[in-house]
Structures are given as C-alpha cells and as structure tokens.
Amino acid sequence: MKAVRVEDGSLGVANVAAPSGDGVRIKVRSAGICGSDLHMLDLGMVAPVTLGHEIAGELSDGTPVAVEPLGPCGHCAYCVAGDYNLCVMGSEMIYGVLRDGGMAEEMLVPERSLVSLPRGVRAVDACLVEPLAVAVHGLRAIELRGDQRVAVIGGGAIGLCAVAAARPSGGDVALVARHDAQRAAGERLGAKLDTEGSYDVVVDAAGTRSSLEQAAELCRPGGTMVLLASYWGGMEMPGMTICAKEIRIVPSAMYGRRGLARDVDVAASLLGGFPDIPDAIISHRLPLDAAVEAFGVARDRKAGALKVVLEP
C-alpha cells in the first residue's frame, strides 16, 4: 500500500507492506497535516514510521470512525486515573510519531482507539476530531463556564478548534489571528475579531514570545492562561505581568478521559452538533499521492492554508 514516510531525509509517498497483526483495520479516508508534523520535519525529529496522527476512516463494514492516535500502557497510575496522555510510555505510544500513523491507505489500531461518530459526520471530515480534542482537553482542565469571556491567540488549526470548542459554553469568544483566511474562519465559527477589555480565559495557540505577552496583557487580574500551543523554540514568559496580575497558568497536552467521557468523544460530538466546523477549518483536500505538494501548501499560511487534509 501507499504511505507517507521520510526516507533519507526526504518526505515522500512510499510503497510499504499492508499492516498485519493484532488490531482493528481502518481504511483511511482522511489524515490531517498538523503543525507538529512540519516542525518535526524541520528539526529532523521524524522517526522511520508512517506519518499522520489526525486520522479518520472506515471499518470493514463501512462504519465511519475517527482514531484516537494513542496506545498507552493502560495500567500506570496516569492511565488508571484517565490521564493517559501522561502515560509513562511517553512519545512511544503516539501513532504517527513513533508508531506507524494514518497517512496511508490502511492502518491497524487497538479497539480502544476507535471513536464513534455521530450520525451525519463524514469520515473525510472526522480527522478534525484529534485537533478538536486538544482544545476540548485544555478547556476541560479549567472547567470553562458560560459566564467567562474567552480570547484565543493564534488562528491556526488549534486556535480555530479552541474557538469551536469554546462555542457551546455560550460565552463571548474573541480571536486574534494574523492572516485573513484565519480571521474569516474564526468569524464563521462565531468568534469576534476585536478584543475589547480583559478576558477571564486567554488561550495561547500560537506558541511565541509575542503571543504569550499578548495573552498576559488580555488576561484579567486573577484570570487564566491556557497553553495549547507547542513551544518548539522554548518558552519566555512575561513574568512581571503574570505575577502582578496573579494569572493562573494551565499547560495542556493532547487529551484524556474524565470519568466515562473521553475528550475525543466530546470532540466528535462537537462535529455532530456544529456541522459548519469542517468547512470553516479544512481549507485544502489533496490525494495521498500529492503528499509532498500538500505539505508545501500547509506551510503557506499567507496563501490561506488552514487545515490541509490528505484523502487516501
């Protein structure tokens, strides 16, 4: 089968053996390109595995599903508590990072990784379940309420997913974004583009020194900053502002479970309840054979790229 891999330092589509062994076979219908994929390529951190952790597809009977791309141990203290994103296995449990991922025609995953989709949600859109779950997890950590004002810094896919995840709370949501396409998508998702006053919750989805400074400025005294971004270049906090305002800092990584509800299941419900989310966030769809072109498109935010999706 065809799969997207990095060989001799170059990204390409390779012919590989179809997956075999234990697990549920997924016919992949959509695989999103994440900003972390681009950063890992740039930093030479890509393992010899098939890429792709934003995945959805169909079972052998045609049932559409999304995939939670984690294979945690299931028995460490973190897993037992529902915080399997913190599993002692670390990055070894992540499909598309140190395990073969979903930028391929097929993949095998454990049954626990399957995410049921609400009626009407298509597999070609459901790769958004993973980035939506990242946002759901961060907002769950602070127990977002409807009487809280939210500002999101950064209009990439994670920032837009944060807008979408905050939407059901019913509170005011504002988006600060650099590019026209990002701002237009934010408006489609219900965000205001003008920041007025201070905010109870500010989400940093950009991961830069300037975004952290802006987040601290927008946050009210005693408010909360949620760190959804990946800080590939390190982190420099505006310490004076944070301390003077007594801002609470809440870091967030991936997704987990609270009680019986997984963050990925809440994310899937969001797609079912707000069918405008895929059209707002997915900007490009390309076939698997065009993976090299698709990665190039994903880098060009100025040209309107939001979420670029491969469709095997």
C-alpha positions, 0 to 999 in steps of 0.5 A: 500500500501507499504511505507517507514516510521520510526516507533519507531525509526526504518526505515522500509517498512510499510503497510499504507492506499492508499492516498485519497483526493484532488490531482493528483495520481502518481504511483511511479516508482522511489524515490531517497535516498538523503543525507538529508534523512540519516542525518535526520535519524541520528539526529532523525529529521524524522517526522511520514510521508512517506519518499522520496522527489526525486520522479518520476512516472506515471499518470493514463494514463501512462504519465511519470512525475517527482514531484516537492516535494513542496506545498507552500502557493502560495500567500506570497510575496516569492511565488508571486515573484517565490521564493517559496522555501522561502515560509513562510510555511517553512519545512511544505510544503516539501513532504517527510519531513513533508508531506507524500513523494514518497517512496511508491507505490502511492502518491497524489500531487497538479497539480502544482507539476507535471513536464513534461518530455521530450520525451525519459526520463524514469520515473525510471530515472526522480527522478534525476530531484529534485537533478538536480534542486538544482544545476540548482537553485544555478547556476541560482542565479549567472547567470553562463556564458560560459566564467567562469571556474567552480570547484565543491567540493564534488562528491556526488549526488549534486556535480555530478548534479552541474557538469551536470548542469554546462555542457551546459554553455560550460565552463571548469568544474573541480571536486574534489571528494574523492572516485573513483566511484565519480571521474569516474562519474564526468569524464563521465559527462565531468568534469576534475579531476585536478584543475589547477589555480583559478576558477571564480565559486567554488561550495561547495557540500560537506558541511565541514570545509575542503571543504569550505577552499578548495573552498576559496583557488580555488576561484579567487580574486573577484570570487564566492562561491556557497553553495549547500551543507547542513551544518548539523554540522554548518558552519566555514568559512575561513574568512581571505581568503574570505575577502582578496580575496573579494569572493562573497558568494551565499547560495542556497536552493532547487529551484524556478521559474524565470519568466515562467521557473521553475528550475525543468523544466530546470532540466528535460530538462537537462535529455532530452538533456544529456541522459548519466546523469542517468547512470553516477549518479544512481549507485544502483536500489533496490525494495521498499521492500529492503528499509532498505538494500538500505539505508545501501548501500547509506551510503557506499560511499567507496563501490561506492554508488552514487545515490541509487534509490528505484523502487516501 
